[in-house]
Amino acid sequence: MKLIKVSLLALLFAAASACSDSGGNGTPDKGPTPDAATEGGNKADLTPDSPTQPDAPVADLPVIERIIPASGPSDGGKSGEIPVTLVGQNFKPGMTVYIDGGQAIITAIQYTSGVSISFKMPKNPYGPPYDQASLVSVSVNNGAGTSKSVNFQYWVEKAADTDNNGVIPTAQHEAFRDYASPPVEVRVYAKGVTDTTTGDPGAAKLRVQIGIGKQGDDATKDYSFIWTEATFKSDDSNHDVFEAGLTPPLEQDYAVVARFSTNGGRNWTFVDSTDDMKYTPADAAVLKVSPAPQNYCVTKQDCATNAYAQVCKLDPTDWKAHRCIECKATADCTANKNALGPTCDTQSETCGCPGGDGDCAGRPTGKKCLNRNGGGTACGCGSDDDCDWPNGQMCQMNGLCA
């Protein structure tokens, strides 16, 4: 077993633990203990670590909820270290991170807040060589005790060949910033899987991801790529077709790369837009990103912040024409407490008040049924008297009470 990045502080901490926690025989019965490893450098037991100080109040112990990313190249990638963020609770400055209970100890930690810390995962602690995958545990100690662990997968690239290959058949794609793109497809061949099964082979046999990253970056080494799980679409002879919508965070051109694994993510084969059985960063597909138009949507959730138009209408012929509307049916108006009327005008796709002022009784937008400029009606106001002004509502310039 070898320790990497062991600071003087970590050594003193370990020594102090051995003295203070030892029983009559001098053997420590607390503190981070390295887990056993199987032949080939993989962890034998991934049971979450027990807190190192069981007498500490549970409320004081650190809790890890997520590790981002949850995997990385065994050799550490481009810089030899993998940037990682932990999200959880009870994080404190000066914390220590343990890999496999102590196989590697990390003290160079960037404390962001009580719920987030960042650090750099080292190369696979069971190397060199770094040609084997390992599933390791990650836990943290905040002084009060050690958290239960989460898993991190060190993976190894499996180069494309005649038995394992694929292609992203469309080289150019478009999307709006912060919204899922139309599905991007990847065609995969994995001998013994895609040529022997009909339908979705399942993630245990074939796991496929599509990622976006900085153009020119090597997806096998660089950390810029954001990976999205792809879902099975169809059989295509001896190949399977998978697809995923990609959500870009910035307005720029991205490289699009796919990868697939037949062993649960321990090995990945990378795929570009050429069918030449090798991955080349320069041959990645491209995702061009632009700002979304007003009231654009892909899911109902995209319309949740719109007070009046809370229904997402998807255009089956033009994805750029998706938009939030007020209603498709009257049920959409009754479900929205802020709707501008109780009844849906299906032609204009707006909620209105065809029954006149009586339809506006109790409406928060106003007691008066008004004609809309573009057609249709809406419950609004002509003066403060049309609003619940004793409780602070007043008629605004747009003809609605607020």
Secondary structure, DSSP 8 states (H G I E B T S, - for coil): ----S--HHHHHHHHHHHHHSB-TTS-B-SS-----B-TTS-BS-------S-TTS-GGGS-EEEEEESSEEETT-TTTSSEEEEEEEES--TT-EEEETTTTEEE---EEEETTEEEEEE-S-TT-SS--S-EEEEEEEE-SS-B---EEEEEEEE----SSEEEE-S--EEEEETTS--S-EEEEEEETTTTTT-SS---TTT-EEEEEEEETT--TTT-S--EEEE-EEEEEETTEEEEEE----SSSSEEEEEEEEESSTTSEEEEE-SS-SSS--GGG-EEEEEE---TT--SSGGGGTT-SS--EEE--SS-GGG-EEES-SSHHHHHH-TT-S-SEEETTTTEEE-TTGGGGGTT-TT-SEEEE-TTSSEEEE-SSGGGTTGGGT--B-TTS-B-
